Amino acid sequence: MQDMQSQQAEIPMPIDRVGVRCIRIPLTISDRASGSQHTVAEVSLDVDLPAHFKGTHMSRFLEALEGWQEDLGYHNLKNLLENVRERLCAQRAHAVFQFPFFMRKKAPATGAEGVQGYDCTLKGTLEATKKPHLELQVVVPVMTVCPCSKAISREGAHSQRADVRIAVTLKGFSWLEEFIEIAEQAASSPTYPLIKRQDEKFVTESAFANPMFVEDVVRSAAQQLEAHPQVQWFRVEVESYESIHAHNAFALIERHCERKEA
C-alpha cells in the first residue's frame, strides 16, 4: 500500500514535535506506604519530523505504548522513549504522563482518615546518544494565613487555599510523598480530606499561629528542595487563591542545585 507519510512534503519545513495526545492507560507507580498503587494516566507521545517527510506514522506511537509495561519507573520510561524514537526514525522522542496520586491522610486531632489526591506529571525526553531527561511535577493544595491581615486586625485574619507546584529533576530515586511533604511543611497548614469539628479547631488555630505570605511559602519549599540530596534542579511556584481579593498572588523560584561530592 502507498506510504503517504514518507512522501515529499509540499512545504519542506522541519516540525519540532508531532504525535498523539489524550491516550488513557492504567498505570502503576511507587507508593511509600504500600509499595505501589494503581492509577490512570493520560499520555502524550511525540517526536521531531524532518523537513522532507510529509507526515509521521501515528499508529506507531500506539504500537510502542501497547507493548509497554504499565509500571512507571526510570527504566521502563527509558525503554518506551527508545522504542518510540526507533519506530519513528526520529532524533528526539517525548512522553508526558499525567496522573492522580493518592495518599491516605489522618486528621490532626481526631485521626479521621480519608483519601487525598494530588495531580502529578512525569515528562521524559530522549535524544540520540544521550540519557533520558526526566522531570517530575506535583501540585499540592495547602492553606495560608496572611501575616499582614493578622497584624492589622483586632480579630482574625484572612486565609485561603493555595497550590504549591513543584517540578524536579533527580539524580536518584525519591518517593513522590517526599515532595508532597515539602510543600505541606512550607505552608501555614496542610489540607485534609476529612475533618471533624475538633480538627477544624486545630487546623484553624495552628494555621493562624503560622501566618505565611506566598513569598514565605516559596522560600521555605525552595530551601528544602535545595537541601534534598537527590534534587539536581527544581522549580517551585506558589499560587494563592485570595479570599478577599479578585486576583491571585503567586511567587516562583527556580534553581540548579550544585553540590560538591564528598
VMD Tcl script that draws the C-alpha trace (Angstrom):
set ca {
  {0.00 0.00 0.00}
  {1.11 3.54 -0.68}
  {3.02 5.20 2.20}
  {1.73 8.77 2.10}
  {3.64 9.87 5.22}
  {7.02 9.15 3.62}
  {6.33 11.24 0.54}
  {7.99 14.61 -0.01}
  {6.38 17.46 1.95}
  {4.88 20.28 -0.11}
  {6.44 22.73 2.38}
  {9.88 21.31 3.31}
  {9.99 22.61 6.87}
  {11.06 20.53 9.89}
  {8.49 20.05 12.67}
  {9.71 20.24 16.25}
  {7.10 17.94 17.75}
  {4.34 15.84 16.23}
  {2.46 12.99 17.84}
  {-0.59 11.86 19.78}
  {-2.33 13.10 22.92}
  {-5.12 12.09 25.31}
  {-4.34 8.37 25.47}
  {-5.68 6.83 28.68}
  {-3.88 3.84 30.14}
  {-3.71 2.02 33.50}
  {-0.59 2.87 35.47}
  {1.33 1.51 38.45}
  {3.51 3.91 40.46}
  {5.70 3.59 43.54}
  {3.93 4.17 46.86}
  {5.91 4.55 50.10}
  {3.09 3.18 52.26}
  {2.26 0.05 50.31}
  {5.00 -0.36 47.71}
  {2.86 0.53 44.70}
  {-0.56 1.86 43.74}
  {-2.72 1.60 40.64}
  {-3.97 4.74 38.93}
  {-4.87 6.00 35.45}
  {-2.68 8.21 33.26}
  {-3.35 10.44 30.29}
  {-0.38 10.08 27.95}
  {1.12 12.20 25.16}
  {3.83 10.89 22.83}
  {5.66 12.83 20.12}
  {8.83 13.07 18.02}
  {10.56 15.54 15.74}
  {9.91 15.25 11.98}
  {12.49 16.08 9.27}
  {11.60 18.61 6.57}
  {11.43 16.06 3.76}
  {8.76 13.82 5.34}
  {5.13 14.70 4.68}
  {3.89 13.17 7.92}
  {4.63 10.83 10.79}
  {3.16 7.36 11.35}
  {0.69 7.96 14.19}
  {-0.13 4.27 14.68}
  {3.46 3.54 15.67}
  {3.08 5.60 18.85}
  {0.20 3.37 19.92}
  {2.13 0.24 18.98}
  {5.02 1.33 21.19}
  {2.68 2.07 24.09}
  {0.80 -1.21 23.61}
  {3.98 -3.19 24.21}
  {4.99 -1.10 27.21}
  {4.63 -2.30 30.81}
  {2.44 -0.12 32.97}
  {4.97 0.33 35.80}
  {6.14 3.97 35.60}
  {9.82 3.76 36.54}
  {13.05 5.12 35.06}
  {14.00 2.02 33.05}
  {10.50 1.39 31.68}
  {10.13 5.02 30.59}
  {13.62 4.93 29.02}
  {12.65 1.79 27.07}
  {9.43 3.43 25.89}
  {11.25 6.54 24.65}
  {13.86 4.42 22.85}
  {11.12 2.34 21.24}
  {9.23 5.44 20.05}
  {12.37 7.06 18.68}
  {13.39 3.92 16.79}
  {9.92 3.18 15.40}
  {9.51 6.72 14.11}
  {13.15 7.08 12.91}
  {13.39 10.30 14.95}
  {16.21 12.18 16.65}
  {14.10 13.09 19.70}
  {11.21 11.39 21.47}
  {9.00 12.89 24.18}
  {6.49 11.36 26.58}
  {4.19 13.02 29.11}
  {2.24 11.07 31.76}
  {-0.40 12.98 33.75}
  {-1.95 11.06 36.62}
  {-3.50 11.40 40.09}
  {-1.51 10.10 43.05}
  {-3.46 9.18 46.19}
  {-2.45 9.29 49.85}
  {-4.39 8.29 52.93}
  {-4.25 11.17 55.43}
  {-5.34 11.35 59.05}
  {-6.97 14.44 60.50}
  {-4.67 16.12 63.05}
  {-6.89 15.91 66.15}
  {-9.37 13.03 65.73}
  {-7.35 10.85 63.38}
  {-10.29 10.65 60.97}
  {-8.88 9.16 57.79}
  {-9.59 9.91 54.15}
  {-8.00 9.76 50.70}
  {-6.47 12.86 49.16}
  {-5.45 13.09 45.51}
  {-2.55 15.07 44.02}
  {-2.17 15.97 40.32}
  {1.18 14.69 39.03}
  {3.06 14.82 35.74}
  {6.14 12.95 34.56}
  {7.84 14.29 31.41}
  {10.52 12.36 29.55}
  {12.75 13.39 26.64}
  {15.30 11.24 24.84}
  {17.75 12.44 22.19}
  {20.08 10.21 20.19}
  {23.20 9.08 22.12}
  {22.02 10.85 25.29}
  {20.50 9.77 28.58}
  {16.78 10.43 29.11}
  {15.85 13.72 30.74}
  {13.01 13.23 33.23}
  {11.05 15.92 35.05}
  {8.58 15.12 37.84}
  {5.84 17.59 38.79}
  {3.29 17.58 41.62}
  {0.59 20.05 42.66}
  {-0.09 20.19 46.41}
  {-3.04 22.10 47.91}
  {-2.24 23.90 51.17}
  {-3.68 26.63 53.43}
  {-2.14 30.06 54.06}
  {-2.98 32.84 56.52}
  {-2.00 36.41 55.61}
  {0.58 37.88 58.07}
  {-0.39 41.46 57.15}
  {-4.08 40.83 57.76}
  {-3.29 39.22 61.13}
  {-1.01 42.09 62.16}
  {-3.52 44.87 61.43}
  {-6.75 43.16 62.51}
  {-8.17 43.17 66.02}
  {-9.74 39.77 65.41}
  {-8.83 37.13 62.88}
  {-7.10 37.35 59.51}
  {-7.99 36.26 56.00}
  {-6.96 32.76 54.99}
  {-7.22 30.85 51.74}
  {-6.23 27.71 49.92}
  {-3.08 27.84 47.82}
  {-1.34 25.46 45.41}
  {2.34 24.61 45.70}
  {3.58 23.38 42.31}
  {6.91 21.56 42.48}
  {8.91 20.36 39.47}
  {12.20 18.48 39.93}
  {14.85 16.57 38.05}
  {16.51 13.89 40.14}
  {19.83 12.06 40.17}
  {18.40 9.09 42.06}
  {15.18 7.54 43.31}
  {12.95 9.60 45.59}
  {9.44 8.97 46.85}
  {6.77 11.24 45.44}
  {5.50 11.66 49.00}
  {8.72 13.48 49.94}
  {7.84 16.44 47.70}
  {4.24 16.50 48.89}
  {5.54 16.75 52.45}
  {7.96 19.54 51.49}
  {5.06 21.57 50.08}
  {2.83 20.97 53.10}
  {5.56 21.83 55.61}
  {6.19 25.14 53.84}
  {2.63 26.43 54.29}
  {0.54 27.66 57.20}
  {-1.21 24.28 57.24}
  {-1.78 21.20 55.08}
  {-5.28 20.48 53.80}
  {-7.16 17.31 54.79}
  {-9.76 15.20 53.00}
  {-11.85 14.59 56.15}
  {-12.00 16.71 59.29}
  {-14.36 16.89 62.29}
  {-15.02 19.92 64.50}
  {-12.02 19.18 66.73}
  {-9.82 19.00 63.64}
  {-11.21 22.26 62.25}
  {-10.35 23.99 65.54}
  {-6.84 22.52 65.49}
  {-6.17 23.46 61.84}
  {-7.54 26.99 62.24}
  {-5.57 27.73 65.40}
  {-2.31 26.18 64.17}
  {-2.55 27.96 60.81}
  {-3.24 31.33 62.46}
  {-0.19 30.76 64.66}
  {1.87 30.27 61.48}
  {0.88 33.04 59.00}
  {2.66 32.94 55.63}
  {2.86 35.13 52.52}
  {3.31 33.31 49.19}
  {6.88 34.62 49.37}
  {7.38 32.81 52.70}
  {5.97 29.57 51.37}
  {8.00 29.54 48.15}
  {11.24 30.31 50.03}
  {10.62 27.58 52.59}
  {9.87 24.99 49.90}
  {12.90 26.10 47.85}
  {15.18 25.82 50.87}
  {14.02 22.24 51.47}
  {14.41 21.31 47.79}
  {17.92 22.76 47.68}
  {18.85 20.58 50.66}
  {17.33 17.40 49.16}
  {20.23 15.06 48.25}
  {18.61 13.73 45.06}
  {17.40 17.02 43.53}
  {19.51 18.36 40.64}
  {17.14 21.12 39.52}
  {13.82 22.42 40.79}
  {11.13 24.95 40.09}
  {8.61 25.75 42.82}
  {5.63 28.05 42.37}
  {3.05 29.02 44.96}
  {-0.30 30.44 43.85}
  {-2.70 31.78 46.48}
  {-6.42 31.91 45.65}
  {-7.00 35.06 47.66}
  {-10.20 35.15 49.70}
  {-10.59 38.96 49.90}
  {-9.10 39.93 46.51}
  {-10.35 39.46 42.97}
  {-6.86 38.39 41.90}
  {-4.46 35.59 42.83}
  {-0.99 36.08 44.28}
  {2.00 33.98 43.20}
  {5.75 33.56 43.69}
  {8.28 31.33 41.89}
  {11.86 30.17 42.46}
  {13.92 28.07 40.02}
  {17.39 26.72 40.80}
  {20.10 24.29 39.70}
  {21.50 22.55 42.77}
  {25.29 22.45 42.72}
  {26.75 20.14 45.34}
  {30.33 19.11 45.92}
  {30.84 15.38 46.03}
  {32.13 14.09 49.35}
}
mol new
graphics top color blue
foreach p $ca { graphics top sphere $p radius 0.5 }
foreach p [lrange $ca 0 end-1] q [lrange $ca 1 end] { graphics top cylinder $p $q radius 0.2 }
display resetview
